[in-house]
Amino acid sequence: MRAPEDLRVALRGAWARDTCDDSDVAHWSPENPARGQCGATALVVHDRCGGDLLVAEVLHPDGSRQGWHYWNRLPNGTQVDLTRGQFAADEVVQQPQALKRPPGLPRRGAEQYLRLRSRVAYVLDGPPGNRS
């Protein structure tokens, strides 16, 4: 595993509209690059660091659902949430539950995940032909 700071920097540099979840593309912007990146980001962190995936509902003050938010709990118990800053003040992340990662690619956002994973690997591991 690379140092968490290296991973954080690589992920933030790799976020773009084409790695954003389809449901959030309209809200993604360079000013809020974490918007819609939580699912793919949590999977890449899990690939690199292991641990648990965490998921929680995100609600508006009136109780209506904004969506779901994903982040990680590392094997040492530390929670890593690189995309929490995406939410507006009125979007409240609820209590998380651990989620077992299904085998294979995610049902939603597989292309975004693969794109993000590839960009992060390029930064951290070098071009595909140079990886050990």
VENJOUR-V544462 format. One line per field, one symbol per residue. psi: psi as a letter, one per 40 degrees, with the letter a starting at -180 (. if undefined). burial: # if it has 16 or more other C-alpha atoms within 10 Angstrom, else .. A space follows every 10 residues. Layout:
psi = ???
burial = ???
//
This chain:
psi = hihddddddd dddehideei hdeeddeiid dgeeheeddd ddddddddea aihiiiihii deeihdaihi aihideehhh geedediide hhhahiiihh hiiaiidhfd dddddddddd ddddeiidee i.
burial = ......##.# ##.####### #...#..#.. ..######## ######..#. #########. .......### ####.....# ####.##... ###....... .....#..## ########## ####...... ..
//
